[in-house]
Amino acid sequence: MPDQGQSAETFEELALPLFDQLYNFAQWLTHNAPEAEDLVQETYVKALRGFSGFQLGTNFRAWMFRILRNTFLTSRTGLKSAAMSDDEVDFEIIPSAAPSPEGVIIAQANRELVRQGLTDLPLPYREILLLVEVEEMSYEEIAQVLAVPVGTVMSRLYRARRALRALLAEKFKGASNGL
C-alpha cells in the first residue's frame, strides 16, 4: 500500500477532475445550491477517509458517485421530498434553436418544460436519467453507483424515459391549452 502522501496525491489526481460532474448531479438531487455544495464537500471528505480501501484500477468515478448518492440518501434532504426551485441550475437538455426571437422563446419554453419534468420525476427515475444523459455513464457504471444489476438499470431507464415522456406530454397539453 502506498504511503499517506502518495495516497493523497493519487486521490487528488483522481478526484479533482470529477468535481463539476459531482456538483451538477448534487444540484439536481438537492435542488439547492448550498445543499449541493455541502453534499459534494461531504462526499470528498468521506472519499478521502475511505480512499485507503479503494482499489486502484477499479472505477473511481462510479465509486465517487456512489458515495455522493448514498450521502444524499442518508441526509435529511434525501429523506424528505423538498420542493425547491432549480432556477440556478445551468443545465441544457435541448440545444438552442435558431437565433430568431420566436426560436429563442420556444427553446426556453422547451427547456423549462423538460427541467420541470425532470424535477417532477421520482428520485430513482430522475437520477438514472441524469447519470445516462448528463453524466454519460455506461450501464455498468450506473449499476455500480446505484448498487443494482445492469438489467435493473436498463428497465429503470426505460420506465424513467416513458414517465418523462408522459409528464412532458401532459405539460405540453397544459401549456398549449393556455394559448
C-alpha positions in Angstrom: 0.0 0.0 0.0 1.4 3.5 -0.8 2.3 5.9 1.9 -0.1 8.5 3.1 1.4 11.3 1.0 1.3 9.3 -2.2 -2.3 8.3 -1.4 -3.3 12.0 -1.0 -1.6 12.9 -4.3 -3.3 10.0 -6.1 -6.7 10.9 -4.6 -6.3 14.5 -5.7 -5.4 13.4 -9.3 -8.5 11.1 -9.5 -11.0 13.2 -7.6 -10.5 16.8 -8.7 -11.5 16.3 -12.4 -14.8 14.9 -11.1 -15.8 18.0 -9.1 -18.1 19.7 -11.7 -19.8 16.4 -12.6 -20.4 15.6 -8.9 -21.7 19.1 -8.2 -24.0 19.0 -11.2 -25.5 15.7 -10.0 -25.8 17.0 -6.4 -27.5 20.2 -7.6 -30.1 18.1 -9.4 -30.6 15.8 -6.4 -31.0 18.6 -3.9 -32.5 21.5 -6.0 -30.5 23.8 -3.8 -27.0 25.2 -4.4 -25.8 25.5 -0.8 -27.0 22.0 -0.1 -25.3 20.7 -3.2 -22.1 22.3 -2.2 -22.3 20.7 1.3 -23.2 17.3 -0.3 -20.1 17.5 -2.6 -17.9 18.6 0.3 -19.1 15.7 2.5 -18.6 13.3 -0.4 -15.0 14.4 -0.8 -14.4 14.1 2.9 -15.9 10.6 3.0 -14.0 9.5 -0.1 -10.7 10.8 1.2 -11.2 9.0 4.5 -12.1 5.8 2.7 -9.5 6.1 -0.1 -7.2 3.5 1.6 -9.9 0.9 0.9 -10.3 1.9 -2.7 -8.6 -0.5 -5.2 -6.7 1.4 -7.8 -7.7 0.3 -11.3 -11.3 0.0 -10.4 -13.9 2.6 -11.5 -13.1 5.6 -9.3 -15.8 7.7 -11.0 -18.6 5.2 -10.1 -17.2 4.9 -6.6 -17.4 8.7 -6.1 -20.9 9.0 -7.5 -22.0 6.1 -5.2 -20.6 7.9 -2.2 -22.4 11.1 -3.2 -25.7 9.3 -3.8 -25.5 7.3 -0.5 -24.6 10.5 1.4 -27.6 12.3 -0.2 -30.0 9.4 0.6 -28.9 9.3 4.2 -29.2 13.0 4.7 -32.3 14.9 5.8 -32.6 16.4 2.4 -32.6 13.0 0.7 -35.1 11.6 3.1 -37.7 14.3 2.7 -39.2 15.5 -0.6 -38.4 19.1 -0.7 -40.0 21.2 -3.5 -37.2 23.7 -4.2 -36.6 25.8 -7.3 -33.8 24.8 -9.6 -33.6 28.2 -11.4 -29.8 28.4 -10.6 -29.0 25.1 -12.4 -27.1 25.8 -15.6 -28.2 22.7 -17.5 -29.5 22.5 -21.0 -31.0 19.3 -22.4 -32.4 20.8 -25.6 -30.0 22.7 -27.8 -30.7 26.3 -28.6 -32.9 27.0 -31.6 -32.2 29.4 -34.3 -31.4 32.9 -33.1 -34.8 34.3 -34.1 -36.9 35.7 -31.3 -39.5 33.1 -31.8 -36.9 30.3 -31.8 -35.4 31.7 -28.6 -38.7 31.8 -26.8 -39.7 28.3 -28.0 -36.3 26.8 -26.9 -36.6 28.5 -23.5 -40.1 27.1 -23.0 -39.0 23.6 -24.0 -36.0 23.8 -21.6 -38.3 24.8 -18.8 -40.8 22.0 -19.6 -38.0 19.4 -19.6 -36.4 20.9 -16.5 -39.8 20.8 -14.7 -40.5 17.3 -16.0 -37.2 16.1 -14.6 -37.9 17.8 -11.3 -41.3 16.2 -11.1 -40.0 12.7 -11.7 -39.5 10.4 -8.7 -35.8 10.4 -7.5 -35.0 6.9 -8.9 -36.1 8.0 -12.4 -34.5 11.4 -12.2 -31.1 10.1 -11.0 -31.0 7.3 -13.7 -31.8 9.9 -16.5 -29.2 12.3 -15.2 -26.5 9.6 -14.9 -27.2 8.4 -18.5 -28.0 11.6 -20.3 -25.9 14.2 -18.5 -23.0 12.3 -17.0 -22.9 9.9 -19.9 -22.2 6.9 -17.7 -22.3 3.4 -19.1 -24.9 1.0 -17.8 -22.2 -0.9 -15.9 -21.0 2.3 -14.2 -24.6 3.2 -13.2 -25.1 -0.3 -11.8 -22.1 0.3 -9.6 -23.3 3.7 -8.5 -26.8 2.5 -7.7 -25.7 -0.9 -6.5 -28.2 -2.7 -8.7 -27.8 -5.2 -11.6 -27.4 -3.9 -15.1 -30.8 -5.3 -16.1 -32.4 -3.1 -13.4 -30.5 -0.1 -14.8 -31.9 -0.8 -18.3 -35.5 -1.4 -17.1 -35.4 1.7 -14.8 -34.1 3.8 -17.6 -36.9 2.6 -19.9 -39.5 3.4 -17.3 -37.9 6.8 -16.5 -37.9 7.8 -20.1 -41.5 6.7 -20.5 -42.5 8.6 -17.4 -40.7 11.7 -18.6 -42.4 11.5 -22.0 -45.8 11.2 -20.2 -45.1 14.2 -18.0 -43.9 16.3 -20.9 -46.9 15.4 -23.0 -49.2 16.4 -20.1 -47.3 19.6 -19.5 -47.3 20.4 -23.2 -51.0 20.0 -23.4 -51.4 22.3 -20.4 -49.1 24.9 -21.9 -50.8 24.8 -25.3 -54.3 25.0 -23.8 -53.3 28.3 -22.2 -52.5 29.9 -25.6 
